[in-house]
Amino acid sequence: MSENNLPIKLVLQKTSDIIKNSNGGSTKFFGEITPQLKEEITDKFE
């Protein structure tokens, strides 16, 4: 191989690569939790 075509590729870090991820999100509910819903779910386990 010639010295002009080395098989090594250099990848440099960008400043966006070292930023911490932001914590986030709130608790998401898919519907209202009612006593009737709780009873239906517990009946499935009995």
mmCIF entry with sequence, helices, sheets and N, C-alpha, C, O atoms, coordinates in Angstrom:
data_MODEL
# 
_entry.id   MODEL 
# 
_entity.id                         1 
_entity.type                       polymer 
_entity.pdbx_number_of_molecules   1 
# 
_entity_poly.entity_id                      1 
_entity_poly.type                           'polypeptide(L)' 
_entity_poly.nstd_linkage                   no 
_entity_poly.nstd_monomer                   no 
_entity_poly.pdbx_seq_one_letter_code       MSENNLPIKLVLQKTSDIIKNSNGGSTKFFGEITPQLKEEITDKFE 
_entity_poly.pdbx_seq_one_letter_code_can   MSENNLPIKLVLQKTSDIIKNSNGGSTKFFGEITPQLKEEITDKFE 
_entity_poly.pdbx_strand_id                 A 
# 
loop_
_entity_poly_seq.entity_id 
_entity_poly_seq.num 
_entity_poly_seq.mon_id 
_entity_poly_seq.hetero 
1 1  MET n 
1 2  SER n 
1 3  GLU n 
1 4  ASN n 
1 5  ASN n 
1 6  LEU n 
1 7  PRO n 
1 8  ILE n 
1 9  LYS n 
1 10 LEU n 
1 11 VAL n 
1 12 LEU n 
1 13 GLN n 
1 14 LYS n 
1 15 THR n 
1 16 SER n 
1 17 ASP n 
1 18 ILE n 
1 19 ILE n 
1 20 LYS n 
1 21 ASN n 
1 22 SER n 
1 23 ASN n 
1 24 GLY n 
1 25 GLY n 
1 26 SER n 
1 27 THR n 
1 28 LYS n 
1 29 PHE n 
1 30 PHE n 
1 31 GLY n 
1 32 GLU n 
1 33 ILE n 
1 34 THR n 
1 35 PRO n 
1 36 GLN n 
1 37 LEU n 
1 38 LYS n 
1 39 GLU n 
1 40 GLU n 
1 41 ILE n 
1 42 THR n 
1 43 ASP n 
1 44 LYS n 
1 45 PHE n 
1 46 GLU n 
# 
_struct_asym.id          A 
_struct_asym.entity_id   1 
# 
loop_
_struct_conf.conf_type_id 
_struct_conf.id 
_struct_conf.pdbx_PDB_helix_id 
_struct_conf.beg_label_comp_id 
_struct_conf.beg_label_asym_id 
_struct_conf.beg_label_seq_id 
_struct_conf.pdbx_beg_PDB_ins_code 
_struct_conf.end_label_comp_id 
_struct_conf.end_label_asym_id 
_struct_conf.end_label_seq_id 
_struct_conf.pdbx_end_PDB_ins_code 
_struct_conf.beg_auth_comp_id 
_struct_conf.beg_auth_asym_id 
_struct_conf.beg_auth_seq_id 
_struct_conf.end_auth_comp_id 
_struct_conf.end_auth_asym_id 
_struct_conf.end_auth_seq_id 
_struct_conf.pdbx_PDB_helix_class 
_struct_conf.details 
_struct_conf.pdbx_PDB_helix_length 
HELX_P HELX_P1 AA1 THR A 15 ? ILE A 18 ? THR A 15 ILE A 18 5 ? 4  
HELX_P HELX_P2 AA2 PRO A 35 ? PHE A 45 ? PRO A 35 PHE A 45 1 ? 11 
# 
_struct_conf_type.id          HELX_P 
_struct_conf_type.criteria    ? 
_struct_conf_type.reference   ? 
# 
loop_
_atom_site.group_PDB 
_atom_site.id 
_atom_site.type_symbol 
_atom_site.label_atom_id 
_atom_site.label_alt_id 
_atom_site.label_comp_id 
_atom_site.label_asym_id 
_atom_site.label_entity_id 
_atom_site.label_seq_id 
_atom_site.pdbx_PDB_ins_code 
_atom_site.Cartn_x 
_atom_site.Cartn_y 
_atom_site.Cartn_z 
_atom_site.occupancy 
_atom_site.B_iso_or_equiv 
_atom_site.pdbx_formal_charge 
_atom_site.auth_seq_id 
_atom_site.auth_comp_id 
_atom_site.auth_asym_id 
_atom_site.auth_atom_id 
_atom_site.pdbx_PDB_model_num 
ATOM 1   N N  . MET A 1 1  ? 0.832   -1.186  0.000  1.00 0.00 ? 1  MET A N  1 
ATOM 2   C CA . MET A 1 1  ? 0.000   0.000   0.000  1.00 0.00 ? 1  MET A CA 1 
ATOM 3   C C  . MET A 1 1  ? 0.874   1.245   0.000  1.00 0.00 ? 1  MET A C  1 
ATOM 4   O O  . MET A 1 1  ? 1.960   1.269   0.579  1.00 0.00 ? 1  MET A O  1 
ATOM 5   N N  . SER A 1 2  ? 0.384   2.249   -0.646 1.00 0.00 ? 2  SER A N  1 
ATOM 6   C CA . SER A 1 2  ? 1.142   3.487   -0.634 1.00 0.00 ? 2  SER A CA 1 
ATOM 7   C C  . SER A 1 2  ? 0.846   4.254   0.651  1.00 0.00 ? 2  SER A C  1 
ATOM 8   O O  . SER A 1 2  ? -0.148  3.984   1.325  1.00 0.00 ? 2  SER A O  1 
ATOM 9   N N  . GLU A 1 3  ? 1.686   5.182   0.978  1.00 0.00 ? 3  GLU A N  1 
ATOM 10  C CA . GLU A 1 3  ? 1.506   5.951   2.208  1.00 0.00 ? 3  GLU A CA 1 
ATOM 11  C C  . GLU A 1 3  ? 0.325   6.912   2.104  1.00 0.00 ? 3  GLU A C  1 
ATOM 12  O O  . GLU A 1 3  ? -0.121  7.431   3.127  1.00 0.00 ? 3  GLU A O  1 
ATOM 13  N N  . ASN A 1 4  ? -0.186  7.162   0.928  1.00 0.00 ? 4  ASN A N  1 
ATOM 14  C CA . ASN A 1 4  ? -1.313  8.076   0.752  1.00 0.00 ? 4  ASN A CA 1 
ATOM 15  C C  . ASN A 1 4  ? -2.653  7.412   1.052  1.00 0.00 ? 4  ASN A C  1 
ATOM 16  O O  . ASN A 1 4  ? -3.629  8.113   1.320  1.00 0.00 ? 4  ASN A O  1 
ATOM 17  N N  . ASN A 1 5  ? -2.728  6.107   1.016  1.00 0.00 ? 5  ASN A N  1 
ATOM 18  C CA . ASN A 1 5  ? -3.979  5.391   1.260  1.00 0.00 ? 5  ASN A CA 1 
ATOM 19  C C  . ASN A 1 5  ? -3.869  4.497   2.485  1.00 0.00 ? 5  ASN A C  1 
ATOM 20  O O  . ASN A 1 5  ? -3.808  3.273   2.365  1.00 0.00 ? 5  ASN A O  1 
ATOM 21  N N  . LEU A 1 6  ? -3.843  5.102   3.653  1.00 0.00 ? 6  LEU A N  1 
ATOM 22  C CA . LEU A 1 6  ? -3.769  4.327   4.875  1.00 0.00 ? 6  LEU A CA 1 
ATOM 23  C C  . LEU A 1 6  ? -5.156  3.785   5.208  1.00 0.00 ? 6  LEU A C  1 
ATOM 24  O O  . LEU A 1 6  ? -6.146  4.490   5.010  1.00 0.00 ? 6  LEU A O  1 
ATOM 25  N N  . PRO A 1 7  ? -5.258  2.549   5.710  1.00 0.00 ? 7  PRO A N  1 
ATOM 26  C CA . PRO A 1 7  ? -6.556  1.938   6.001  1.00 0.00 ? 7  PRO A CA 1 
ATOM 27  C C  . PRO A 1 7  ? -7.166  2.386   7.343  1.00 0.00 ? 7  PRO A C  1 
ATOM 28  O O  . PRO A 1 7  ? -8.065  1.720   7.855  1.00 0.00 ? 7  PRO A O  1 
ATOM 29  N N  . ILE A 1 8  ? -6.703  3.473   7.902  1.00 0.00 ? 8  ILE A N  1 
ATOM 30  C CA . ILE A 1 8  ? -7.197  3.954   9.192  1.00 0.00 ? 8  ILE A CA 1 
ATOM 31  C C  . ILE A 1 8  ? -7.960  5.253   8.964  1.00 0.00 ? 8  ILE A C  1 
ATOM 32  O O  . ILE A 1 8  ? -7.474  6.162   8.291  1.00 0.00 ? 8  ILE A O  1 
ATOM 33  N N  . LYS A 1 9  ? -9.155  5.327   9.529  1.00 0.00 ? 9  LYS A N  1 
ATOM 34  C CA . LYS A 1 9  ? -9.956  6.539   9.410  1.00 0.00 ? 9  LYS A CA 1 
ATOM 35  C C  . LYS A 1 9  ? -10.044 7.195   10.785 1.00 0.00 ? 9  LYS A C  1 
ATOM 36  O O  . LYS A 1 9  ? -10.365 6.530   11.770 1.00 0.00 ? 9  LYS A O  1 
ATOM 37  N N  . LEU A 1 10 ? -9.771  8.450   10.853 1.00 0.00 ? 10 LEU A N  1 
ATOM 38  C CA . LEU A 1 10 ? -9.801  9.199   12.096 1.00 0.00 ? 10 LEU A CA 1 
ATOM 39  C C  . LEU A 1 10 ? -11.157 9.879   12.218 1.00 0.00 ? 10 LEU A C  1 
ATOM 40  O O  . LEU A 1 10 ? -11.569 10.625  11.330 1.00 0.00 ? 10 LEU A O  1 
ATOM 41  N N  . VAL A 1 11 ? -11.858 9.612   13.341 1.00 0.00 ? 11 VAL A N  1 
ATOM 42  C CA . VAL A 1 11 ? -13.158 10.215  13.595 1.00 0.00 ? 11 VAL A CA 1 
ATOM 43  C C  . VAL A 1 11 ? -13.017 11.103  14.826 1.00 0.00 ? 11 VAL A C  1 
ATOM 44  O O  . VAL A 1 11 ? -12.691 10.626  15.913 1.00 0.00 ? 11 VAL A O  1 
ATOM 45  N N  . LEU A 1 12 ? -13.262 12.387  14.648 1.00 0.00 ? 12 LEU A N  1 
ATOM 46  C CA . LEU A 1 12 ? -13.110 13.334  15.739 1.00 0.00 ? 12 LEU A CA 1 
ATOM 47  C C  . LEU A 1 12 ? -14.451 13.571  16.421 1.00 0.00 ? 12 LEU A C  1 
ATOM 48  O O  . LEU A 1 12 ? -15.506 13.481  15.792 1.00 0.00 ? 12 LEU A O  1 
ATOM 49  N N  . GLN A 1 13 ? -14.397 13.877  17.718 1.00 0.00 ? 13 GLN A N  1 
ATOM 50  C CA . GLN A 1 13 ? -15.611 14.167  18.479 1.00 0.00 ? 13 GLN A CA 1 
ATOM 51  C C  . GLN A 1 13 ? -16.134 15.540  18.122 1.00 0.00 ? 13 GLN A C  1 
ATOM 52  O O  . GLN A 1 13 ? -15.369 16.467  17.857 1.00 0.00 ? 13 GLN A O  1 
ATOM 53  N N  . LYS A 1 14 ? -17.455 15.656  18.120 1.00 0.00 ? 14 LYS A N  1 
ATOM 54  C CA . LYS A 1 14 ? -18.088 16.960  17.984 1.00 0.00 ? 14 LYS A CA 1 
ATOM 55  C C  . LYS A 1 14 ? -18.506 17.406  19.382 1.00 0.00 ? 14 LYS A C  1 
ATOM 56  O O  . LYS A 1 14 ? -18.603 16.581  20.290 1.00 0.00 ? 14 LYS A O  1 
ATOM 57  N N  . THR A 1 15 ? -18.751 18.683  19.561 1.00 0.00 ? 15 THR A N  1 
ATOM 58  C CA . THR A 1 15 ? -19.172 19.155  20.880 1.00 0.00 ? 15 THR A CA 1 
ATOM 59  C C  . THR A 1 15 ? -20.540 18.584  21.238 1.00 0.00 ? 15 THR A C  1 
ATOM 60  O O  . THR A 1 15 ? -20.848 18.427  22.420 1.00 0.00 ? 15 THR A O  1 
ATOM 61  N N  . SER A 1 16 ? -21.361 18.272  20.249 1.00 0.00 ? 16 SER A N  1 
ATOM 62  C CA . SER A 1 16 ? -22.682 17.709  20.536 1.00 0.00 ? 16 SER A CA 1 
ATOM 63  C C  . SER A 1 16 ? -22.584 16.252  20.997 1.00 0.00 ? 16 SER A C  1 
ATOM 64  O O  . SER A 1 16 ? -23.560 15.706  21.511 1.00 0.00 ? 16 SER A O  1 
ATOM 65  N N  . ASP A 1 17 ? -21.429 15.619  20.825 1.00 0.00 ? 17 ASP A N  1 
ATOM 66  C CA . ASP A 1 17 ? -21.262 14.225  21.240 1.00 0.00 ? 17 ASP A CA 1 
ATOM 67  C C  . ASP A 1 17 ? -21.032 14.085  22.743 1.00 0.00 ? 17 ASP A C  1 
ATOM 68  O O  . ASP A 1 17 ? -21.219 12.998  23.291 1.00 0.00 ? 17 ASP A O  1 
ATOM 69  N N  . ILE A 1 18 ? -20.636 15.149  23.410 1.00 0.00 ? 18 ILE A N  1 
ATOM 70  C CA . ILE A 1 18 ? -20.281 15.037  24.820 1.00 0.00 ? 18 ILE A CA 1 
ATOM 71  C C  . ILE A 1 18 ? -21.256 15.768  25.732 1.00 0.00 ? 18 ILE A C  1 
ATOM 72  O O  . ILE A 1 18 ? -20.951 15.970  26.907 1.00 0.00 ? 18 ILE A O  1 
ATOM 73  N N  . ILE A 1 19 ? -22.416 16.170  25.228 1.00 0.00 ? 19 ILE A N  1 
ATOM 74  C CA . ILE A 1 19 ? -23.444 16.817  26.045 1.00 0.00 ? 19 ILE A CA 1 
ATOM 75  C C  . ILE A 1 19 ? -24.276 15.741  26.730 1.00 0.00 ? 19 ILE A C  1 
ATOM 76  O O  . ILE A 1 19 ? -24.689 14.771  26.094 1.00 0.00 ? 19 ILE A O  1 
ATOM 77  N N  . LYS A 1 20 ? -24.523 15.914  28.039 1.00 0.00 ? 20 LYS A N  1 
ATOM 78  C CA . LYS A 1 20 ? -25.315 14.933  28.769 1.00 0.00 ? 20 LYS A CA 1 
ATOM 79  C C  . LYS A 1 20 ? -26.749 14.930  28.248 1.00 0.00 ? 20 LYS A C  1 
ATOM 80  O O  . LYS A 1 20 ? -27.276 15.960  27.829 1.00 0.00 ? 20 LYS A O  1 
ATOM 81  N N  . ASN A 1 21 ? -27.357 13.770  28.282 1.00 0.00 ? 21 ASN A N  1 
ATOM 82  C CA . ASN A 1 21 ? -28.769 13.671  27.938 1.00 0.00 ? 21 ASN A CA 1 
ATOM 83  C C  . ASN A 1 21 ? -29.594 14.345  29.010 1.00 0.00 ? 21 ASN A C  1 
ATOM 84  O O  . ASN A 1 21 ? -29.255 14.296  30.192 1.00 0.00 ? 21 ASN A O  1 
ATOM 85  N N  . SER A 1 22 ? -30.674 14.975  28.593 1.00 0.00 ? 22 SER A N  1 
ATOM 86  C CA . SER A 1 22 ? -31.528 15.633  29.579 1.00 0.00 ? 22 SER A CA 1 
ATOM 87  C C  . SER A 1 22 ? -32.532 14.626  30.138 1.00 0.00 ? 22 SER A C  1 
ATOM 88  O O  . SER A 1 22 ? -33.123 13.832  29.406 1.00 0.00 ? 22 SER A O  1 
ATOM 89  N N  . ASN A 1 23 ? -32.701 14.687  31.447 1.00 0.00 ? 23 ASN A N  1 
ATOM 90  C CA . ASN A 1 23 ? -33.732 13.868  32.065 1.00 0.00 ? 23 ASN A CA 1 
ATOM 91  C C  . ASN A 1 23 ? -35.059 14.418  31.607 1.00 0.00 ? 23 ASN A C  1 
ATOM 92  O O  . ASN A 1 23 ? -35.201 15.619  31.380 1.00 0.00 ? 23 ASN A O  1 
ATOM 93  N N  . GLY A 1 24 ? -36.012 13.554  31.474 1.00 0.00 ? 24 GLY A N  1 
ATOM 94  C CA . GLY A 1 24 ? -37.219 14.190  31.027 1.00 0.00 ? 24 GLY A CA 1 
ATOM 95  C C  . GLY A 1 24 ? -38.423 13.301  30.975 1.00 0.00 ? 24 GLY A C  1 
ATOM 96  O O  . GLY A 1 24 ? -38.399 12.094  31.218 1.00 0.00 ? 24 GLY A O  1 
ATOM 97  N N  . GLY A 1 25 ? -39.433 13.969  30.650 1.00 0.00 ? 25 GLY A N  1 
ATOM 98  C CA . GLY A 1 25 ? -40.680 13.280  30.514 1.00 0.00 ? 25 GLY A CA 1 
ATOM 99  C C  . GLY A 1 25 ? -41.450 13.282  31.809 1.00 0.00 ? 25 GLY A C  1 
ATOM 100 O O  . GLY A 1 25 ? -40.888 13.299  32.904 1.00 0.00 ? 25 GLY A O  1 
ATOM 101 N N  . SER A 1 26 ? -42.698 13.264  31.653 1.00 0.00 ? 26 SER A N  1 
ATOM 102 C CA . SER A 1 26 ? -43.553 13.172  32.818 1.00 0.00 ? 26 SER A CA 1 
ATOM 103 C C  . SER A 1 26 ? -44.267 11.831  32.755 1.00 0.00 ? 26 SER A C  1 
ATOM 104 O O  . SER A 1 26 ? -44.232 11.145  31.733 1.00 0.00 ? 26 SER A O  1 
ATOM 105 N N  . THR A 1 27 ? -44.906 11.468  33.840 1.00 0.00 ? 27 THR A N  1 
ATOM 106 C CA . THR A 1 27 ? -45.645 10.223  33.870 1.00 0.00 ? 27 THR A CA 1 
ATOM 107 C C  . THR A 1 27 ? -46.848 10.345  32.945 1.00 0.00 ? 27 THR A C  1 
ATOM 108 O O  . THR A 1 27 ? -47.613 11.306  33.021 1.00 0.00 ? 27 THR A O  1 
ATOM 109 N N  . LYS A 1 28 ? -47.001 9.364   32.081 1.00 0.00 ? 28 LYS A N  1 
ATOM 110 C CA . LYS A 1 28 ? -48.105 9.396   31.127 1.00 0.00 ? 28 LYS A CA 1 
ATOM 111 C C  . LYS A 1 28 ? -49.114 8.318   31.493 1.00 0.00 ? 28 LYS A C  1 
ATOM 112 O O  . LYS A 1 28 ? -48.756 7.157   31.694 1.00 0.00 ? 28 LYS A O  1 
ATOM 113 N N  . PHE A 1 29 ? -50.349 8.706   31.576 1.00 0.00 ? 29 PHE A N  1 
ATOM 114 C CA . PHE A 1 29 ? -51.424 7.769   31.847 1.00 0.00 ? 29 PHE A CA 1 
ATOM 115 C C  . PHE A 1 29 ? -52.237 7.591   30.576 1.00 0.00 ? 29 PHE A C  1 
ATOM 116 O O  . PHE A 1 29 ? -52.462 8.546   29.833 1.00 0.00 ? 29 PHE A O  1 
ATOM 117 N N  . PHE A 1 30 ? -52.674 6.370   30.332 1.00 0.00 ? 30 PHE A N  1 
ATOM 118 C CA . PHE A 1 30 ? -53.425 6.079   29.116 1.00 0.00 ? 30 PHE A CA 1 
ATOM 119 C C  . PHE A 1 30 ? -54.927 6.231   29.329 1.00 0.00 ? 30 PHE A C  1 
ATOM 120 O O  . PHE A 1 30 ? -55.707 6.112   28.384 1.00 0.00 ? 30 PHE A O  1 
ATOM 121 N N  . GLY A 1 31 ? -55.318 6.487   30.533 1.00 0.00 ? 31 GLY A N  1 
ATOM 122 C CA . GLY A 1 31 ? -56.726 6.673   30.832 1.00 0.00 ? 31 GLY A CA 1 
ATOM 123 C C  . GLY A 1 31 ? -56.895 6.962   32.305 1.00 0.00 ? 31 GLY A C  1 
ATOM 124 O O  . GLY A 1 31 ? -55.942 6.868   33.080 1.00 0.00 ? 31 GLY A O  1 
ATOM 125 N N  . GLU A 1 32 ? -58.093 7.309   32.687 1.00 0.00 ? 32 GLU A N  1 
ATOM 126 C CA . GLU A 1 32 ? -58.368 7.608   34.088 1.00 0.00 ? 32 GLU A CA 1 
ATOM 127 C C  . GLU A 1 32 ? -58.467 6.304   34.882 1.00 0.00 ? 32 GLU A C  1 
ATOM 128 O O  . GLU A 1 32 ? -59.100 5.344   34.441 1.00 0.00 ? 32 GLU A O  1 
ATOM 129 N N  . ILE A 1 33 ? -57.843 6.283   36.040 1.00 0.00 ? 33 ILE A N  1 
ATOM 130 C CA . ILE A 1 33 ? -57.873 5.092   36.887 1.00 0.00 ? 33 ILE A CA 1 
ATOM 131 C C  . ILE A 1 33 ? -59.062 5.233   37.834 1.00 0.00 ? 33 ILE A C  1 
ATOM 132 O O  . ILE A 1 33 ? -59.087 6.107   38.700 1.00 0.00 ? 33 ILE A O  1 
ATOM 133 N N  . THR A 1 34 ? -60.023 4.372   37.654 1.00 0.00 ? 34 THR A N  1 
ATOM 134 C CA . THR A 1 34 ? -61.244 4.422   38.454 1.00 0.00 ? 34 THR A CA 1 
ATOM 135 C C  . THR A 1 34 ? -61.334 3.175   39.327 1.00 0.00 ? 34 THR A C  1 
ATOM 136 O O  . THR A 1 34 ? -60.648 2.189   39.055 1.00 0.00 ? 34 THR A O  1 
ATOM 137 N N  . PRO A 1 35 ? -62.155 3.194   40.360 1.00 0.00 ? 35 PRO A N  1 
ATOM 138 C CA . PRO A 1 35 ? -62.340 1.987   41.174 1.00 0.00 ? 35 PRO A CA 1 
ATOM 139 C C  . PRO A 1 35 ? -62.850 0.809   40.337 1.00 0.00 ? 35 PRO A C  1 
ATOM 140 O O  . PRO A 1 35 ? -62.489 -0.338  40.602 1.00 0.00 ? 35 PRO A O  1 
ATOM 141 N N  . GLN A 1 36 ? -63.667 1.078   39.349 1.00 0.00 ? 36 GLN A N  1 
ATOM 142 C CA . GLN A 1 36 ? -64.178 0.007   38.481 1.00 0.00 ? 36 GLN A CA 1 
ATOM 143 C C  . GLN A 1 36 ? -63.035 -0.625  37.681 1.00 0.00 ? 36 GLN A C  1 
ATOM 144 O O  . GLN A 1 36 ? -62.981 -1.846  37.533 1.00 0.00 ? 36 GLN A O  1 
ATOM 145 N N  . LEU A 1 37 ? -62.134 0.193   37.173 1.00 0.00 ? 37 LEU A N  1 
ATOM 146 C CA . LEU A 1 37 ? -60.986 -0.316  36.419 1.00 0.00 ? 37 LEU A CA 1 
ATOM 147 C C  . LEU A 1 37 ? -60.087 -1.162  37.319 1.00 0.00 ? 37 LEU A C  1 
ATOM 148 O O  . LEU A 1 37 ? -59.632 -2.233  36.920 1.00 0.00 ? 37 LEU A O  1 
ATOM 149 N N  . LYS A 1 38 ? -59.833 -0.676  38.534 1.00 0.00 ? 38 LYS A N  1 
ATOM 150 C CA . LYS A 1 38 ? -59.008 -1.430  39.481 1.00 0.00 ? 38 LYS A CA 1 
ATOM 151 C C  . LYS A 1 38 ? -59.634 -2.787  39.777 1.00 0.00 ? 38 LYS A C  1 
ATOM 152 O O  . LYS A 1 38 ? -58.931 -3.794  39.858 1.00 0.00 ? 38 LYS A O  1 
ATOM 153 N N  . GLU A 1 39 ? -60.953 -2.816  39.937 1.00 0.00 ? 39 GLU A N  1 
ATOM 154 C CA . GLU A 1 39 ? -61.649 -4.067  40.234 1.00 0.00 ? 39 GLU A CA 1 
ATOM 155 C C  . GLU A 1 39 ? -61.551 -5.032  39.053 1.00 0.00 ? 39 GLU A C  1 
ATOM 156 O O  . GLU A 1 39 ? -61.329 -6.227  39.247 1.00 0.00 ? 39 GLU A O  1 
ATOM 157 N N  . GLU A 1 40 ? -61.715 -4.525  37.845 1.00 0.00 ? 40 GLU A N  1 
ATOM 158 C CA . GLU A 1 40 ? -61.607 -5.377  36.651 1.00 0.00 ? 40 GLU A CA 1 
ATOM 159 C C  . GLU A 1 40 ? -60.217 -6.001  36.554 1.00 0.00 ? 40 GLU A C  1 
ATOM 160 O O  . GLU A 1 40 ? -60.077 -7.181  36.231 1.00 0.00 ? 40 GLU A O  1 
ATOM 161 N N  . ILE A 1 41 ? -59.214 -5.217  36.831 1.00 0.00 ? 41 ILE A N  1 
ATOM 162 C CA . ILE A 1 41 ? -57.831 -5.732  36.738 1.00 0.00 ? 41 ILE A CA 1 
ATOM 163 C C  . ILE A 1 41 ? -57.565 -6.766  37.813 1.00 0.00 ? 41 ILE A C  1 
ATOM 164 O O  . ILE A 1 41 ? -56.966 -7.803  37.528 1.00 0.00 ? 41 ILE A O  1 
ATOM 165 N N  . THR A 1 42 ? -57.995 -6.512  39.049 1.00 0.00 ? 42 THR A N  1 
ATOM 166 C CA . THR A 1 42 ? -57.769 -7.496  40.116 1.00 0.00 ? 42 THR A CA 1 
ATOM 167 C C  . THR A 1 42 ? -58.546 -8.772  39.883 1.00 0.00 ? 42 THR A C  1 
ATOM 168 O O  . THR A 1 42 ? -58.084 -9.850  40.258 1.00 0.00 ? 42 THR A O  1 
ATOM 169 N N  . ASP A 1 43 ? -59.734 -8.679  39.263 1.00 0.00 ? 43 ASP A N  1 
ATOM 170 C CA . ASP A 1 43 ? -60.513 -9.886  38.950 1.00 0.00 ? 43 ASP A CA 1 
ATOM 171 C C  . ASP A 1 43 ? -59.779 -10.794 37.962 1.00 0.00 ? 43 ASP A C  1 
ATOM 172 O O  . ASP A 1 43 ? -59.931 -12.014 38.007 1.00 0.00 ? 43 ASP A O  1 
ATOM 173 N N  . LYS A 1 44 ? -58.987 -10.200 37.073 1.00 0.00 ? 44 LYS A N  1 
ATOM 174 C CA . LYS A 1 44 ? -58.232 -10.994 36.098 1.00 0.00 ? 44 LYS A CA 1 
ATOM 175 C C  . LYS A 1 44 ? -57.165 -11.847 36.792 1.00 0.00 ? 44 LYS A C  1 
ATOM 176 O O  . LYS A 1 44 ? -56.808 -12.918 36.299 1.00 0.00 ? 44 LYS A O  1 
ATOM 177 N N  . PHE A 1 45 ? -56.661 -11.380 37.923 1.00 0.00 ? 45 PHE A N  1 
ATOM 178 C CA . PHE A 1 45 ? -55.600 -12.116 38.621 1.00 0.00 ? 45 PHE A CA 1 
ATOM 179 C C  . PHE A 1 45 ? -56.148 -13.161 39.587 1.00 0.00 ? 45 PHE A C  1 
ATOM 180 O O  . PHE A 1 45 ? -55.402 -14.025 40.049 1.00 0.00 ? 45 PHE A O  1 
ATOM 181 N N  . GLU A 1 46 ? -57.403 -13.096 39.890 1.00 0.00 ? 46 GLU A N  1 
ATOM 182 C CA . GLU A 1 46 ? -57.965 -14.045 40.853 1.00 0.00 ? 46 GLU A CA 1 
ATOM 183 C C  . GLU A 1 46 ? -58.383 -15.338 40.196 1.00 0.00 ? 46 GLU A C  1 
ATOM 184 O O  . GLU A 1 46 ? -58.874 -16.242 40.870 1.00 0.00 ? 46 GLU A O  1 
# 
